[in-house]
């Protein structure tokens, strides 16, 4: 099981990767890639929130 900091780091990385994917989709005109990027960003945000919640629960 991951701790809060790991979740936050992975969430941030996922969000950044999704941002890049969305930009590539926009640049290439690929709506599918752009949509996948948006989904990945949302997943990253959720994962980051999960990490925040775990850290708050520890205190």
Backbone as JSON, one array per atom type, in Angstrom:
{
  "sequence": "XXXXXXXXXXXXXXXXXXXXXXXXXXXXXXXXXXXXXXXXXXXXXXXXXXXXXXXXXXX",
  "N": [[0.84, -1.19, 0.0], [0.51, 2.2, -0.8], [1.98, 5.17, 0.55], [0.87, 8.47, 1.61], [2.56, 10.47, 0.49], [3.72, 9.18, -1.7], [1.46, 8.7, -3.27], [0.74, 11.35, -3.83], [2.99, 12.21, -5.3], [2.92, 10.46, -7.51], [0.43, 11.14, -8.49], [0.85, 13.8, -9.25], [2.74, 13.4, -11.26], [1.23, 11.92, -13.07], [-0.7, 13.81, -13.73], [0.9, 15.75, -14.99], [1.85, 14.26, -17.18], [-0.54, 13.78, -18.48], [-1.2, 16.37, -19.18], [0.76, 16.94, -21.08], [0.09, 15.02, -22.96], [-2.45, 15.92, -23.7], [-1.77, 18.37, -24.89], [-0.23, 17.47, -27.07], [-2.21, 16.12, -28.45], [-3.87, 18.29, -29.15], [-2.09, 19.73, -30.77], [-1.65, 17.97, -32.86], [-4.13, 17.57, -33.81], [-5.58, 15.44, -32.9], [-8.33, 14.36, -31.49], [-8.88, 12.2, -29.87], [-6.45, 11.62, -28.53], [-6.17, 14.01, -27.17], [-8.42, 13.9, -25.5], [-7.76, 11.64, -23.98], [-5.6, 12.67, -22.61], [-6.84, 14.6, -21.0], [-8.39, 12.95, -19.38], [-6.36, 11.53, -18.07], [-5.18, 13.6, -16.65], [-7.24, 14.2, -14.87], [-7.35, 11.8, -13.44], [-4.87, 11.91, -12.23], [-5.22, 14.12, -10.57], [-7.15, 13.13, -8.83], [-5.69, 11.06, -7.62], [-3.72, 12.52, -6.38], [-5.27, 13.91, -4.55], [-6.11, 11.76, -3.0], [-3.7, 11.09, -1.81], [-3.29, 13.39, -0.26], [-5.43, 13.11, 1.52], [-4.68, 10.76, 2.85], [-2.38, 11.63, 4.17], [-3.46, 13.57, 5.87], [-5.04, 11.96, 7.46], [-3.17, 10.58, 8.91], [-2.27, 12.4, 10.75]],
  "CA": [[0.0, 0.0, 0.0], [1.29, 3.42, -0.95], [1.7, 6.2, 1.54], [0.33, 9.7, 1.05], [3.54, 11.18, -0.34], [3.85, 8.45, -2.97], [0.25, 8.99, -4.05], [0.82, 12.73, -4.29], [4.0, 12.29, -6.35], [2.41, 9.76, -8.7], [-0.67, 11.95, -9.0], [1.43, 14.96, -9.95], [3.36, 12.9, -12.49], [0.12, 11.55, -13.96], [-1.3, 15.06, -14.18], [1.83, 16.35, -15.94], [1.85, 13.44, -18.39], [-1.82, 14.04, -19.13], [-1.12, 17.71, -19.76], [1.56, 16.8, -22.3], [-0.72, 14.23, -23.92], [-3.51, 16.81, -24.2], [-1.13, 19.34, -25.79], [0.12, 16.75, -28.3], [-3.48, 15.9, -29.15], [-4.29, 19.56, -29.75], [-1.13, 20.09, -31.82], [-1.77, 17.05, -34.0], [-5.52, 17.49, -34.21], [-6.14, 14.16, -32.47], [-9.27, 14.54, -30.38], [-8.77, 11.03, -29.0], [-5.28, 11.82, -27.67], [-6.49, 15.14, -26.31], [-9.36, 13.41, -24.49], [-7.01, 10.75, -23.08], [-4.81, 13.55, -21.76], [-7.74, 15.19, -20.01], [-8.74, 11.88, -18.43], [-5.17, 11.24, -17.27], [-5.04, 14.71, -15.72], [-8.26, 14.03, -13.82], [-6.91, 10.68, -12.61], [-3.76, 12.41, -11.43], [-5.77, 15.0, -9.55], [-7.79, 12.25, -7.83], [-4.64, 10.35, -6.91], [-3.09, 13.52, -5.52], [-6.22, 14.13, -3.45], [-6.04, 10.56, -2.16], [-2.48, 11.24, -1.02], [-3.55, 14.43, 0.73], [-6.32, 12.54, 2.53], [-3.9, 9.82, 3.65], [-1.49, 12.38, 5.05], [-4.27, 14.21, 6.91], [-5.51, 10.91, 8.35], [-2.05, 10.19, 9.78], [-2.04, 13.43, 11.79]],
  "C": [[0.88, 1.24, 0.0], [0.96, 4.39, 0.17], [1.23, 7.47, 0.84], [1.28, 10.42, 0.12], [3.71, 10.51, -1.69], [2.65, 8.72, -3.87], [0.3, 10.4, -4.63], [1.83, 12.88, -5.43], [3.5, 11.63, -7.64], [1.25, 10.54, -9.33], [-0.17, 13.15, -9.78], [2.05, 14.54, -11.28], [2.29, 12.54, -13.52], [-0.52, 12.8, -14.57], [-0.42, 15.72, -15.24], [1.84, 15.58, -17.26], [0.56, 13.66, -19.19], [-1.84, 15.4, -19.82], [-0.34, 17.68, -21.07], [0.75, 16.08, -23.37], [-1.82, 15.1, -24.53], [-2.92, 17.8, -25.21], [-0.75, 18.69, -27.12], [-1.14, 16.5, -29.12], [-3.98, 17.15, -29.84], [-3.41, 19.91, -30.94], [-1.29, 19.23, -33.07], [-3.2, 16.93, -34.51], [-6.19, 16.17, -33.84], [-7.04, 14.37, -31.25], [-9.17, 13.39, -29.38], [-7.6, 11.19, -28.03], [-5.53, 12.96, -26.7], [-7.42, 14.71, -25.18], [-8.65, 12.5, -23.49], [-6.16, 11.58, -22.12], [-5.64, 14.17, -20.66], [-8.12, 14.17, -18.94], [-7.56, 11.59, -17.5], [-4.93, 12.36, -16.26], [-6.02, 14.58, -14.55], [-7.87, 12.9, -12.88], [-5.77, 11.12, -11.69], [-4.24, 13.29, -10.29], [-6.43, 14.18, -8.44], [-6.74, 11.54, -6.98], [-3.93, 11.29, -5.94], [-3.98, 13.8, -4.3], [-6.24, 12.96, -2.48], [-4.82, 10.64, -1.26], [-2.64, 12.28, 0.08], [-4.4, 13.87, 1.88], [-5.56, 11.57, 3.44], [-3.0, 10.55, 4.63], [-2.26, 13.06, 6.18], [-4.75, 13.18, 7.93], [-4.42, 10.46, 9.32], [-1.88, 11.14, 10.95], [-3.02, 13.36, 12.9]]
}
